[in-house]
Amino acid sequence: MTGAGPLRRYVGTGEVELPRGATAGELVSRYGIPGGMQAIVLVGGTRRPPGTVLRDGDVVAIVSLLAGG
């Protein structure tokens, strides 16, 4: 589990214990990320929707959307 960019201060890095059947959205909710920051969940490097059930051993990153121009 890792947080990237501005979300790193909320998420940090390291292993996380979750109950069986926990979803990507539940994982994001656990960290209290402010509503103005949009979090994207990557599981194994692939973007996944909030309803994705996480499995033991999944490598998860929570990253933010960045605006640019």
Helices and strands as residue ranges (DSSP letters): E 2-3, G 5-7, H 8-11, H 24-30, E 39-43, E 46-48, E 60-64
